[in-house]
């Protein structure tokens, strides 16, 4: 186990949280590909996935673990809020 990595994963994140961040780093080709991956790889309904993702990108542990992905997701979310 590396420095800063506890029993539950990098910087205190649970395995599912790490898996969500990993899925967000990937690119998906074609409509429905991401939702299919969410169901097949994580065993989650897309609605639940996005609920967990939104909570995760507000979590400072996630920011410490993967700042590039979390900051990108925060920018995307803020952009969408500005469109409303």
C-alpha positions as CSV (number, residue, x, y, z in Angstrom):
1,X,0.0,0.0,0.0
2,X,1.4,3.4,-1.0
3,X,1.6,6.5,1.2
4,X,-1.8,8.1,1.6
5,X,-3.6,4.9,0.6
6,X,-5.8,3.4,3.4
7,X,-7.5,0.1,3.5
8,X,-10.4,1.5,1.5
9,X,-8.3,2.7,-1.4
10,X,-6.5,5.8,-2.5
11,X,-6.9,8.7,-0.1
12,X,-9.8,7.1,1.7
13,X,-12.0,6.5,-1.4
14,X,-14.0,3.3,-1.6
15,X,-13.6,0.9,-4.5
16,X,-16.8,2.0,-6.1
17,X,-15.8,5.7,-5.9
18,X,-12.5,4.8,-7.6
19,X,-14.3,2.8,-10.3
20,X,-16.6,5.8,-11.0
21,X,-13.6,8.1,-11.4
22,X,-11.9,5.6,-13.7
23,X,-15.1,5.3,-15.8
24,X,-15.2,9.1,-16.1
25,X,-11.6,9.2,-17.4
26,X,-12.6,7.0,-20.4
27,X,-14.0,8.1,-23.7
28,X,-17.1,6.5,-25.1
29,X,-18.0,6.1,-28.7
30,X,-21.6,6.2,-29.8
31,X,-24.9,6.8,-28.0
32,X,-25.6,4.6,-25.0
33,X,-22.1,3.3,-24.7
34,X,-21.4,5.0,-21.3
35,X,-24.8,4.0,-19.9
36,X,-24.1,0.4,-21.0
37,X,-20.7,0.5,-19.3
38,X,-22.3,1.9,-16.1
39,X,-24.8,-1.0,-16.0
40,X,-22.4,-3.8,-17.0
41,X,-19.2,-2.7,-15.2
42,X,-20.6,-1.1,-12.0
43,X,-24.0,-2.7,-11.7
44,X,-25.7,0.6,-11.3
45,X,-28.6,2.3,-12.9
46,X,-27.4,5.4,-14.7
47,X,-29.6,7.6,-12.5
48,X,-27.9,6.3,-9.4
49,X,-24.5,6.5,-11.0
50,X,-25.0,10.3,-11.7
51,X,-26.2,10.8,-8.2
52,X,-23.1,9.2,-6.8
53,X,-20.9,11.1,-9.3
54,X,-22.3,14.5,-8.3
55,X,-21.6,13.8,-4.7
56,X,-18.2,12.5,-5.5
57,X,-17.0,15.5,-7.4
58,X,-17.8,17.6,-4.3
59,X,-15.7,15.4,-2.2
60,X,-12.2,16.7,-1.4
61,X,-10.9,13.2,-1.2
62,X,-11.8,12.7,-4.9
63,X,-10.1,16.0,-5.8
64,X,-6.9,14.9,-4.0
65,X,-7.1,11.5,-5.7
66,X,-7.8,12.6,-9.3
67,X,-7.7,16.4,-9.6
68,X,-7.7,16.5,-13.4
69,X,-10.9,14.5,-13.7
70,X,-12.7,16.1,-10.8
71,X,-11.9,19.6,-11.9
72,X,-13.0,18.8,-15.5
73,X,-16.3,17.4,-14.1
74,X,-16.8,20.4,-11.9
75,X,-16.3,22.7,-15.0
76,X,-18.8,20.7,-17.0
77,X,-21.4,20.8,-14.2
78,X,-21.0,24.6,-13.7
79,X,-21.3,25.1,-17.5
80,X,-24.6,23.1,-17.5
81,X,-25.9,25.1,-14.5
82,X,-25.2,28.3,-16.4
83,X,-27.3,27.1,-19.3
84,X,-30.4,26.7,-17.2
